[in-house]
Amino acid sequence: MAEGRTHETTLEFPYSRTLGPVTGAFMDGLRDGRLLGSRTRSGRVLVPPLEHDPDTGEAVESELVPVGPAGTVRSWTWVAEPTARQPLDRPFAFALIAPDGADTALVHVVDVDGPDAMATGMRVTPRWKDERQGRIDDIEAWVPTEEGA
């Protein structure tokens, strides 16, 4: 039997995107240090905001609503050995974070000392960059906060 050969390849898809009114307003909010969501006709708040309700296909309300800034970790995974392309240069958690007032969660980074400091249900708040550009990484990371913050 012949031994298999392997070859390591990096596959990337760099692209630019024009932001529409909903995503553009969400990114403007990030630039201004605010989190925004979209409200469906049934009253659910989606973060990140969408133009249409994923359950019904109906258009959401045109005005975005403020959420957070604190939120709750719904699920997480630990990254023990970050690569150069990941958001932090030290171990961290990727987490689904539901900002207060939102019915959905967004994926982002939680900066804690180790996996023992992470828990589903923990309260976190964004740590904003000093200079923001209207990008998701305007939030450097989420960090633990006291309940009620």
Steps between C-alpha positions, in 0.01 A plus 500: 500500500640839401549759770287813454658835436382825654540861405407793721310776322354827623174589332376857539219706352584868551222731387351845546137559573272799463301546820127550471286717729473245783857372513630851434301639794624213721862580407440874557372408847817301569708799391304708752537240778138378481341163429188495283251231402203469268147434625278251321126553461451240776720708734817291501828696493772361274870567559679541273207664326345352188277654236250213511365275773673163450187318623240669279693681224315823586687829500604617846417845638705769326641659818774313686471473878775532762600186691757420768762607558529210746400152394490133593720220368274232352775263387877508458813315395857550617785585261817386679743573217391800292642542151637826365168562319284478811383808689717459813862393531433301819252224590136615494144377455275534199147541634140550397404816687140621532505873575238614752175564314588267211337165427794371296875487554808605311838326484787693654807467721505484881832596660552308824798337671403141423216258430422478872401868484238428230145376552177486308275761658784732605450872459732691267539852367684628194851645524505758224804612304600861562487575127208336322433467128156341475613135498414201718852511645425847641412279795847371595342231714227441754607482864328371814283748689299499818131407474286807449780698334 
